[in-house]
């Protein structure tokens, strides 16, 4: 499941800039392979943050709000990746990328919640994060108060 398509990237950039950023051969036509690299890299980067709290890729079919916010931020990352191929990267593109990564970091650290109407699936592959083993505590507040 993808959050964005190459057509989304082209729509965000405009056709002329999309071609300029992907056409390394000078054919005057967009290179879908270069767009795929940026798109898949952006989705992977987003998933690396989201995987700490959700099963990835996040199922956006049941929540248009989640789809909209993820599409927007993943597009910002993909656009940055395409611009980075042919520097200099415009300051507004750098700022949008930084905001996207900051937001994803806040989602990962549970400061921000995805705007889902239903609970999203939590990751099952992380296993047990912490477990207490060993004998029971012999010194507790109660036993110390008795002294």
VEXKETI-9649 format. One record per residue: x, y, z of N, C-alpha, C in turn. Coordinates in steps of 0.2 Angstrom, whole numbers, plus 5000, padded with zeros to 4 digits. Example, Ala and Ser with C-alpha at 12.3 -4.5 7.8 and 13.67 -1.06 7.14 Angstrom:
REM residues 2
506649725039506249785039506649845039506449895035506849955036506450005039
REM end
This chain:
REM residues 147
500449945000500050005000500450065000500350114995500750174995500350234998500750275000500450345003500350394997500850384992500750434987500950394980500850434975501050404968501450454964501750434959502150474955501750534952501150524951500650574948500550624954500550604960500450654966501050704966501650674965502250714965502250764959502050734953502050774947501550834948500950824951500450874953500750924958501150904963501350944968501950994964502350964960502951004957502751044951502251014947502051044941502451004936502250994930502550944925503250964923503351034922503951054919504551044925504451054931504951044936504950974937504450934937504450864938504950824933504850854927505350824921506050844922506150914924506750934925507150894931506850884936507150844942507250774941506850744936506950674935507350654928507350694924507650684917508450694917508750644919509550644919509750634912509450604907509650594900509550644896509150694898509050754893508550734888508050694889507650674884507050714883506950754889506350804889505750764892505850704894505250664897505450644904504950634908505150614915505350544915505850534920506050464921505750434927505250394926504850364931505250324937505850304934506250264939506550314944506750374942506950424947506450444952505850454949505250474954505050414958505150354956505050294960505550294966506150304965506650304970506450354975506250414973506150464978505450444982505050424978504350404982504450344987504850294984504950234989505350254995505850294994506250324999505850365004505450405002505050445006504550405010504250355007503750315011504150275016504750245014505150205019505350255025505550315023505750365029505150375033504550385031503950395035503850335039503850275035503750215039504250195045504850215044505350205049505150245055504850295055504550335061503950305063503450285059502750265060502850195063503350155062503350085064503450075071503650135075503750125082503050125085502550145082501850145085501350105081501450095075500950075071501150015066500749975064500949925059500949965052501549955049501649995043501649945037501449965031501250035030500550045033500450105036499750115039499250115034498650075036498150065032497650135032497750165026497350235026496650225022496450165021495850165017495250175021495250165028494750175032494750245035495250285034495250355037495550405032495050445029495350495025495750545028495650555035496050605038496750585038496850525040497550495040497850495033497450475028497750475022497950545019497550595021497750665019498350685022498450675029499050705032499650665030499650595030500150565027500350575020499950585016500050605009500450675009500150715012500550785012501250785015501350745020502050745023502550705019502250645016502650605012502850635006502350675003502550714997503050764998503050795004503550845006504250815006504250755008504950715009505150695002504650674998504850644991505050704986504750764987504950824983505650844986505850844992506450854994506950814991506850744991507250694989507450714981506950724977507050744970507450804969507350854973507750924973508450904975508550864980509250854982509650814977509350784972509750754967510050814962509750874962509950924958510050984962510550994966510551054970510651124966510451174969510351184976509551174978509451154984508751134986508451204988507851224986507551284988507451284995507451344999507351345006506651325008506151335004505451315006505451245006505751205001505751135001506151105007506651135009507051115015506651125021506251175022505851195027505251145028504951125022504451075022504651005024505250995021505550925023505650925031505950975034506150975041505450975045504951005043504351005046504050935046504050905040503850835039504150785044504850785044505250745049505150755056505050825058504850845065504250815067503750815062503050795064503050715064503450685060503450605060503850585067504350625069504650615075504150625081503750665081503250685086502750625086502550595080502150545080502450485083503050475082503450415084503550415092503650475094503750485102503050495105502450485102501850485105501650555107501950605105501750675106501150695102501150675096500650685091500250615089499650615089499250555087499050565080498950515076498750515069497950525070497650565066496950585066496450535064496550475067496150415064495450415068494950395065494250395068494250325072494650275069494650205072495350195074495450155079496150135081496550105076497150125075497550095070497950035073498149995069498449935071499149945074499349915080499949925083500449875080501049885080501549845078501549775082501649725079501649655082502349625082502749655078503449625077503949645081503749695086504249725090504349675096503949635097503949585103503849625110504149585115504149615121504649675122504349735124504849785125505149785131504849765137505149765143504849715147505249675151504949625156505349625162504949615168505249615174505349545176505949525178506049455180506449455186506449395190506849385196506349385202506649385208506249375214505849435215505349425219504949485221505349535226505149595226505549645230505449635237506049635241505949625248505949685252506149745249506049805252505649845248505049865251504549905248504349965253503950005251503750065255503450035261503049985261502649965267503149935272503649895269504149855274504549915277504749965273505150015276504850055281504150065280503750105285503750065292503750005292503749965298504349965302504849985299505549985303505550045308
REM end
